[in-house]
Amino acid sequence: MVGPATPLRLPLVSSSAPTEGAPRFGARIGLFGGTFDPPHVGHLVTAVNVRHALHLDVVILMVNNVPWQKEGSRQITPAEDRLAMVAAAVEDVPRLVPGRTEIDYGGHSFTADTLQTLAEEHPGAELFTIVGDDAAAGLHTWTRYDEVVEQSRLVVVDRPGGPVELSDDVEWIRVEVPRLEVSSTDLRARFVDGRPLDYLVTEPVLDVIVQRGLYGARRDLTETDHS
């Protein structure tokens, strides 16, 4: 079974322990971390396909506070803005929820710390860390990567025609998803130079971007065909 018939509508995932009587996640939790600057349809396609393939009860799109691997390479949009975009992206998607644990912790974001927090907040849950093939290839560069594979099952998202190869000391699950050539880098550039955004980001995400003036977006984008 894929999980409960009714969609889980859960609050933002935070670092604070759930209060008595608060809704709790099911036994199979997917952790899909990222900068999400901005979140786009590729992120959503990945999350829903992994959720379906592995019968996950929920997939958390965990917003990095300070992504240590990208720090210094470019200007990162403030974490609260990125969280607002993710929340808008998943608002109507069953069993996808935004996560703010790493924002609440502050400082650099490390998957090992986040997994430990989730394990403490949801004892007995089976955790799955969802990564792309490019991130998986650099797994051994992660801080305390050994704790990541000990605390969770590693899920590598693969595109058709692009097989992933990892070292033999890491156990992992392969999930194939449709190949969508969408990049956050290209989307940020599109906001600046006015190229079409149709079908690349969802309408609610675009609304957040325009309302907050992110990426140099113009307010008239919401009053036109977004092209």
NORHU-V121623 format. One record per backbone hydrogen bond with DSSP energy under -0.5 kcal/mol. CO is the residue of the C=O (numbers start at 0). NH is the residue of the N-H. If there is no record, write none. Layout:
CO/NH ; CO/NH
This chain:
6/8 ; 7/9 ; 7/94 ; 11/13 ; 12/99 ; 12/100 ; 18/21 ; 26/28 ; 26/125 ; 27/56 ; 27/57 ; 28/127 ; 29/31 ; 29/59 ; 30/32 ; 30/129 ; 31/61 ; 33/63 ; 35/38 ; 37/36 ; 39/42 ; 39/43 ; 40/44 ; 41/45 ; 42/46 ; 43/47 ; 44/48 ; 45/49 ; 46/50 ; 47/51 ; 48/52 ; 49/53 ; 50/55 ; 51/54 ; 57/29 ; 58/60 ; 58/96 ; 59/31 ; 59/61 ; 60/62 ; 60/98 ; 61/33 ; 61/63 ; 65/67 ; 65/108 ; 66/69 ; 66/70 ; 69/72 ; 69/73 ; 73/71 ; 77/80 ; 77/81 ; 78/82 ; 79/83 ; 80/84 ; 81/85 ; 82/86 ; 83/87 ; 84/88 ; 85/89 ; 86/90 ; 89/92 ; 91/93 ; 92/95 ; 94/58 ; 96/60 ; 97/12 ; 98/62 ; 99/103 ; 100/104 ; 101/105 ; 106/65 ; 107/109 ; 109/112 ; 109/113 ; 110/114 ; 111/115 ; 112/116 ; 113/117 ; 114/118 ; 115/119 ; 116/120 ; 117/121 ; 121/124 ; 124/126 ; 125/28 ; 126/152 ; 127/30 ; 127/129 ; 128/130 ; 128/154 ; 130/156 ; 131/135 ; 132/136 ; 133/137 ; 134/137 ; 135/138 ; 137/140 ; 138/141 ; 141/144 ; 143/146 ; 143/147 ; 144/148 ; 145/149 ; 146/150 ; 147/151 ; 151/153 ; 152/128 ; 153/155 ; 153/172 ; 154/130 ; 154/156 ; 155/157 ; 155/174 ; 156/132 ; 157/176 ; 158/161 ; 166/169 ; 170/153 ; 172/155 ; 174/157 ; 176/159 ; 177/179 ; 178/180 ; 179/181 ; 182/186 ; 183/187 ; 184/188 ; 185/189 ; 186/190 ; 187/191 ; 188/192 ; 189/193 ; 189/194 ; 196/199 ; 196/200 ; 199/40 ; 201/205 ; 202/206 ; 203/207 ; 204/208 ; 205/209 ; 206/210 ; 207/211 ; 208/212 ; 208/213 ; 209/212 ; 212/215 ; 213/216 ; 217/220 ; 218/221 ; 219/222 ; 220/223 ; 225/196
